[in-house]
Amino acid sequence: MTARIQTVAMALAFTVAACGAPKTPNASPDTGPLPLSALPVVDTDAVLAHTKVLSSDAFEGRGPGTPGEGKTVAYLVDQLTKMGLTPGNPDGTYVQKVPLVGITPTPANLTFRKGAQTLTATWKADVVAWSKRVTEEVRLVDSDVVFVGYGVQAPEFGWDDYKGLDVRGKTLLMLVNDPPVPDAAHPDTRDPKVFGGAAMTYYGRWTYKYEMGAKLGAAAVLLIHETEPAGYGFNVVQQKTGEQFDLVTPDRNMGRPAIEGWVSREHAAKLLGLAGQSLDALKAKAATRAFTPVPLGVSASITIRNALRTFDSQNVVARLEGRDPVRRGEHVIYTAHWDHFGVGARVNGDPIYHGAKDNASGTAGILEIARAFTKLPAPPQRSILFLFVTAEEQGLLGSQYYAVTPLYPLANALANINIDGLNVNGRTKDLVLIGLGASDLDDYARAAAAEQGRVITADAEPEKGLYYRSDHFNFAKQGVPALDPDEGIDFIGQPPDFGRRVREAYTSQHYHQPSDVVRPEWTLDGAREDLQLFLAVGYRVAEAARIPEWKAGNEFKATRDRMRGR
Ligand SMILES: [Zn+2]
């Protein structure tokens, strides 16, 4: 950056800070005093170097609660300290403790009873059940089973599958995904105005279904597994029979249903047969607003013993204080998960799950975005938090902990920008935004992309609900507008299907495998542009006169409005 630009930038910055007036009140989004090309350059040689260190054998795959965690946290704290960033925890440290529990259930069958008739759901073959309660034994005894359709309460769509039924102590049997409401004009397609049409909303996610059960005081929630609406086979559900991690809440998760789980479609059909019902007929009713819950006249019983392992893991957090004495209380939060799977089953002789792309690369990217912020001529008006979260691979737990136990009020968090994996294959003409259309942050990203001569594109598979599967989602759920960028697919100087091919190759060969390592053919030229764009978006939100909001109709807007006192 030249001295002249610096001077102009400083002058502009102080003008804005002094009068607090929007520079261009009707422009959306705010561009801030510096164009993208004048921002400090994110150093991708350093990104690559951090990625190599974090994914090396010495870091043992960065498993939470393992020696690899200690090394990772020490490395991040060392880097952040050397950059001159302030400890992000108001207690004066760079860490936030995250209480975790590993729960391993003992296999147990589930018994359904109707009068003298019984039907046994065999552990793993027919049912995969667990308890997230941090207790050694949970019992479900003769709990009445009620079919509640999709188990959804969505006021913005005028939808309520419960119709006021008291389900406390009951076992809720539910369908997965959003209610597939047909479009009146085109009955073969979904109504685009209800539950996002073909795109999955959070109401469709299995995590939502268990949360609803907890909210309504149900004793158990059982989801009927169907491959198409779930997006994966029952074999994937069957992998959930081992140790599962969760946060230890102050009530030791006793507010969760005693039992959560899945039943196979085949077994659900048998269960409904026992109740004199048919799955297809119930599904048809469940796709309508008029649906009312169907008590099955069947009870469910199961006892699960848990082996418990509790330990603290750590989020790492650093802060760059904003220069405006008032606005510095507001902040932009960058996140990347530092954790991976640690040491596990050997694949091709290698027991270390290196997680180079997932997510040593994103962690490294945030480190260097942080460094770029320290090189600005002056800090932005608002503050920036750089948050490296733990236990993403175990269910987004570190980010969940921050989102429910924030170090600074989330009403003052203006945006979350999350990186989970960098593009390592070269420059792209586009950047994909998962959940495009969710918030004004899309406009910030689009404006920054345009300055790079690039475009923003939508995720090709909105029906998979990817927006609900990474750390930014925990911020969205609490109302904070959150950006979930994915790498582009249109590579410069490559054949049209190159993007799809490299993505498929990674997914099939290296994703969540020990072989996710830094490769000689990696190039971070594309990542440099992506990181520069993320830097610009965060910087501009931190300078904005008009803060980003969710778009009208978004499912998180009501939470944000409540939080901001509107
Ligand atoms: Zn992962």
Residues whose N, C-alpha, C, O or C-beta is under 5 A from the ligand:
A	BS01	ZN	D358
